Amino acid sequence: MKDCLGEWKGVNLHEPSRRARFSRMRILCLALLFATTHLHAAESLRIAVFKADATPEIGMPVAYVKARSITDPLSARGVVLMGEGMPVVMCAVDWIGIGNGGHDEWRRGLAEAAGTTMDRVTVHTLHQHDGVRCDLTAEALLTKHGLGGTRMDAAFCRKVIASTAAAIREAMKTAKPVTHLGIGEAKVEKVASNRRILGPNGRVLFGRMSASRDPKAQEADEGTIDPILKLVSFWDGETPLACLTYYATHPQSFYGKGDVTAEFVGLARAQRETALNLPHIHFNGASGNVAAGKYNDGSPEARVVLTQRMAEGMKRAWEATKKSPISASDLALRVERVKLPLAASLNREVLEKPLADTAASDRDRLNASTKLALLNRSEAGHQFELTRLRLGKVNVLHMPGELFVEYQLAAQLMKPDATVCMAAYGDYAPGYIGTEIAYTQGGYEVQASSSNTAPQVEKVLMDAMRRLLAD
């Protein structure tokens, strides 16, 4: 380019031959400038950050009852990453679960908005227990049996999908270049603890759930958890654009009365977002058997304490951040499709009976609908999509269901020289997904009403994770 410009100096434009030569050189240089500019743009990673309101209205069904108040708003938020290939969408929603056809509709709607394919869209919930349920396949079954609108509001779910898609389209108009990726991590103190306390015989002695005032539950060890919160941030030079955090715990302090809240994980996220004036997207890790029960007595005061502990962990991870250059070629997505082995309890005749029985309890009929929805889809050949997003040395695994934390810890061991983050609670249809040995130990998480998968699910998922993380 410099040589081209140098040739222009001193050209006598009054001579026809030199004027023609000048014109040809000008065209050549402009073409070179255009090509260089667009090559640079093609090599740049870009990010669009989006957010939409996901708060239900008073009177709408939430996880267990109808919403009676809004303690704080819920959101659907995430990022669109644009590099080589079609865009990648990562979305986190402040709902208890999105499963079956609901998960399909979310991914399809966001894919259309971003101009990409469904397999390049991940949608996860944070699993707040006063949040919304979204299972459009189960809702169709319930409607057929006169229970439509009991468990979820389908029109509201579709409205939030549409508004999130609109937010994506708007955000992509002002996508920003990403020059650096930040990685930080910190231990979160006194939040997570394992829910399953084993006795001398190797079986579950008692469950330490999201809250407990039982001295023996509070005195027992934390057990198997992942205490580390990981933070991934995107930068344009010295300007931060967004950050993503990953931590494994059930997010409940107290719940079940219909007081809608993003809970202590969402409240901590909001604190950090305000402190940094930076979009913050949080993902819940593999926490099917992890909750705050050791440190939470279920009081409103405990929610404040847990919020501060989460916020402090996020703050220290931010302060520990180390940046490195990143380009479009450092982004890659790999997909593994697996058929999950279903629990023997998913028997069509057994499930259809309570669903059609008007004398059965609403709870039994509602639970039957979600299980039958999964069974129908499985028998039709449905496979779950697990994905690995690679961003340089950062690897993010996107997984379905309420995975036990052992899956997250195993994934980190599969790639010890890299940063491995895990977002669970993708397609919520499988319910709890335990390890093979857990199904012999008993406990709430692996009983027929809670888990829709068979013990063989561990091998299926572990093998799939190895394939995803292999280079």
N, C-alpha and C positions, 0 to 999 in steps of 0.2 A: 504493500500500500504506500509506503514511504517512497519507494522507487518510482511508482506511478506519479505521485505528486511532484517529485523532483523533476521528472521529464517535462512537466507542464511549464516550468519556470523558463521564461525567456522565449517562449514559442512565438513566432511571428504569425499572427492569425490572418494577415493580409495575403499570405501565399496560399493558394488553393490546396496544394499538396499537404502543406503543414496543417492547414485548417482541418482537412480530412483526417490526418493522423491524430490531431488533438481530439477530434470527435470520437474516433475509435478508442483512444486511450481513456477518455472520460467515461465512455460506456463500460469499458473493461474495469475501471477502478470502482465505478458505482456498483457494478455486479459483484465485485470482490467484497466491497463494503457490505452489501446486502447479504451475501452468503456468510460472511464472517459474523454479522450480527445475529442471523438466524441460527447459525451453528452454535453460537454461545447460548442463545435462548434454549435451544434443544438440549444442551448439556446441563442446564440449570434445573435443579429440583425446585418445585414450587409448591406452595401450601395455601389452601383456602380453609378458613376456620368458620364453622357454622354453629348456630344455637337456635333452638325453638322451644317454646313453652310446651310442657307436657303435663300441666297441672289439671287434674279433674275438677269438675264442678261439684259443689255441695250436693249430696244426694246420689251421686254416681257410685257404683260399686267399686271398691278397692279390694285389697287382698282378702280380707275376711268379713268386712261389713261395708256399709255405705259411708262415704265421706261425710263427716259432720263438721269439720273445720279444716282450714289450711294454715298449718303452722309456718311453713315456708314453701316456696314454689318448687316444682319439679321441672326438669329440663331434659331435652334430647340434644346432645352436643357432640361435636367431633371435628375431624379434619378430613380434607380431601388432599391427597398427595399426588402430584403430577410430575412424572419423570419419563423414563422410557416405557413405552407401552401405554395402555389405557389407565385412567385414574384409579386410585385405590381410596376407598372410603372406610373410615373407622368411626363408629358411632357408639356412644354410651348413653343409656336412657335410665332415668330415675324411676323405674318400675320394678315390681317384684319378679316378673318374668314375661318373656315373649316367646311363644312356642308354636310348633306345627305351622299351620297356614298363616298365622300371624307373623311369624319370623320370615316366611317367604314374601309376604306382602311388604314388610318393612324393607327387605333387601331389594326387592324389585323396584319399589318406588324410589329409593335412594340411588339405585343404579341408573334408572332412566334420567334422573335429575343431573347426575354427574357425567352422563355419556359414557358409561362403562357397563360391564357385565356383572351379574349377580355374584359370581364367584370372587369378584374383587371388592365386595362390600361385606363388612362385618358389622353386626349389630349385637350389642351386649347390654344386659341390665346390671344395675348395681344391687338389686335384690332387696330394696327397702320394703319392709313388711306392711307399710301403710301406703304402698304404691299400687299402681294399676296392673291388672292381669290382661294379657293380650294373646288369646289362642282362638283364632277365627275358625279353625277346623272343629274344635270342641264346641264353640258357640253355635255352629250350624247344627250339630247333634242335639244340643240343648234346646234350640229353637224348635226343632222337629218334635220334641217331647214337651213343649209348653214351658220351658224354663229359660227362654231367651231373655237376655238382659239381666239375669240373676247374678252372674259371675263377672261380667264385663259389659262395657258399652261399645259395641262394634263400631257405631258411627263415630264415637269420640276417638277410638283408636285410629280409624282411617283419616280423621281430621288431623291428628298429630303427625301421621305419616306424610300427609300432603303439606303441612306447614314446615316440616323438617326438609322435605324435598325442595320447597320454595326457598328455604334458607340456604340450601346448598347451591342452588342456581344463582342466587344473589351473591354469595360469597365467592364463587368462582369468577365473577366479573372483576374482582380486585385481588386475585391470587398474587402472593408475594414470593419473590425468590428466596430460596434457602441456601445459604453458603456454608453453615456449620450446624453440626448436631451436638447437643450437650447430653452427657450421661452423668447422673448422680444417684447416690443411694444412701440410705440411713436406716438405722434400727428404730422401729417404733416401740416405745417403752410402755409396757403394761396396758395393752389393748387386746391382743389375740391370745386365745388359749384353746387347746383341743377340747372338743365336746365329749369325747368318748374316753371315759375313765375305766381302764381294764382292771379286773380282779386277778387274784393269784391263779385262777384257772384259765386265764387268757381270754375270757369273755367280758363283755361290757358289764361293769358293776353298776354304774349309773351314768346318766347323761348330764353333762354340764352345758346347758343350753345358752341362749343369748344373755340371760340374766339369772342370777342365783343369789339367794340369801342363806343358803345352806353352808355352814362353816366348813364341812368336809370338801365341798366343791371349791370354795375359795382358797383352802389350804393346799389342795392337790397341786402338783407341778403343772406348769404350762402345757407340757406334753409336746407332741409333734406339731410344729407350726413353721411358717416362714416369717421370721420377724423383720425382714428387710423390705422397706419400701423403695421402689425404683422409680426414677424420674427421667424422662426423655424430653429434651427441649429442642426447639427449632429456632434458628437464628439467621438473620440477614446482617452479616458483619457483627457489629456490637449490639444490634437491636434484637431482643427476644421477641418471637412471634407467637409462640404457644408452648405449653408444656403438658405432658401426659404423665400420670402417675399410676402405679400398679401396686396393690397390696391385698393380701388374702385374709379376709375376715367377713363373717356375717356382719352387716352394718347396723344391727338393731341395738337400741338401748332399752326402749319400751315401746309397745305397739299394740294394735288390735282393737282400738276404740274408734278408728276412723279419723284420726287427727293426722292429716297428710303432711309428710315431711321427707326431706332428702336425707334425714338422719345424720349421725355424727360424721360420716364420711363426706356427705354433701355439704354440711355446715363447715367442716374444715376446709374443703375445697373452696367455698365461698370466701373464707377468711384470707386464704392465700391469693385468690384471684384479686381481691381488693388490695391486699398489701403490695402486690407486684404490678397491679393494673395490667394483667396478662391473662388471656384465655387459658383456663385450666380444665382439662378433661381427665376424669378419674375412671379407672377400670378395676373391677373386683376380680381378684385372682381365684385360684382353686381353693374354695373355703367351705365346701360342703360339711366338713367335720371340724370347722374352726369358727369360734365366736368369741364374744367378750365376757363370757360367763364368769371367769375367775375374778374379773375386775369390775363387774357391773352388777349392782343390786337392783336394777330396774327402776331407779328413781329418776326424776327430772334432773336432779343435781348430778347424777352419774353421766347423763348425756353431755353436760357441759364439760366435765372432766375428760371424757373420751374424745370429745371434739378438740380440746386443747392438745391432747397427746397426739392425735392424728395430725393436727396442724403443725405441731412442733416437728414431727417426723418429716412432713413435707418440706418444711423450712430448712431443716438440716440437709436434706437431700438436694435442695436447690443450691445451698451454699457449698456443697461438695461437688457441684457440677464441673466437669471438664469437657471442653469443646474440641472438636476436630472437624476439618473440612469435609464436606459431603457434596456429591454431585448426583445427577440423575442416574448414572450407572450404578450407584451404590444402593439403589432401591430395587428389590425383586420380591415377587410373591410366588409362593409355592402352595399348591392345593392337594390335599389327600381326601379322597371320598371313602367313607367306611360305612358298613352296615353294622349297627350295634346289635349284639345279641340281647334279646328281650327276656325279661323275667318270666318264669313259668306261670306266674299269677296273671299275666296278660292273656286271659282266655276269653274268647269272644262270647261264648254263652254266659259265662259268669259275669261279664261286664255289661252285656245288653239287658240282663234281667233287672238290676236296680235302676238302670236308666229309664226303662219303660214302666217301672212300678211306681205309681203315684203315691203309694203308701210308704215308700222308702224315704229316708231323710234326704233333705236337699244336699247335705254334705256328701253322702254316699253317691248320689246321682251326679253331682258335679265332678267328683273324683273319677267316677266311671267314664265320664265324657272325655276327659283328657287322656286317659289310658286307652280308650277305644280309638280315639283320634290317632294316637301314635301307632297302635296296632294296624289300623287301616292303611296308614301311609307306609309302614314297614312291609306289609304284605303286597303293596303295590310297587315295591322295589325302591322305596326312598332310601337315600344314603345321606349321611351327615357330612358336611364339608368342614374339614379342619384346615386351617391355613397358617403358614409361616410368612410373616413379613420381615424381610431383611433390610435393615438400614445400616449399612457399614457393618460394624461389629455388634449392633443391636439386633436381636431376634425376638419378635413378638409372636407368640403362639395364640391363636384364637380357637377356643374350645367350647363344646356344648355342655349344658347341664350343670348340676351342682357337684363338681368334681371334688374328690378328697384332695387335701393338700399334698399328699404323696406324689401325685402326678406332676405338680409344679416343681417339687424338689428333684424328682427324677429327670425332668427336662433340663434343669440346670446342670446336672451331672453329665448329661449327654453332650454338652458343649461347654466345658468348664473354662475355656479361654475366651469366652464371649459373654456379653450381657444377654440373659434370657429373661424376658418378661412373659407373663401369661395373663390373658383375659379369659375368664370362664363365664358362665351364664350367658352363652350364646343362645342357640335353640334350647329352650327350657323344657322341651317335651320329655327327655329321659328322666327328669327329676334328679335325685341323688345318684351319683356314680361312685361307688366304693371301689376299694381294692379287692382282689380276689379273697384274701384272708379275712377281710372285714365281714364278708357275707357268712363266715363261720362263727363270728364273734358276737352276733346279735346286735341289738341297739336300734334306736329309732331310725337312723339314716338308711339302713339296709332292709327294713321290714317292707312287706309287700305294698303297703299304702304309700311308702315314701320313694322307693327306688323302682324304676321300670326296666332296669337292666339286670342281666345275669352275671354271675361271677367271672365268666369268660371275657367280660368287657375290658378287664385290665390288660390282657394280652393284645387285644385289638387296638386299644388306644396307645399303649406303649410302643408297639410295633410301628404304628402310624407316626408317632412323634419322632421315632428314630429316623424314619424315612424323610420326614419334613426337615429335620435338623442336619441331615447328612449333606456334605458339600462335595 
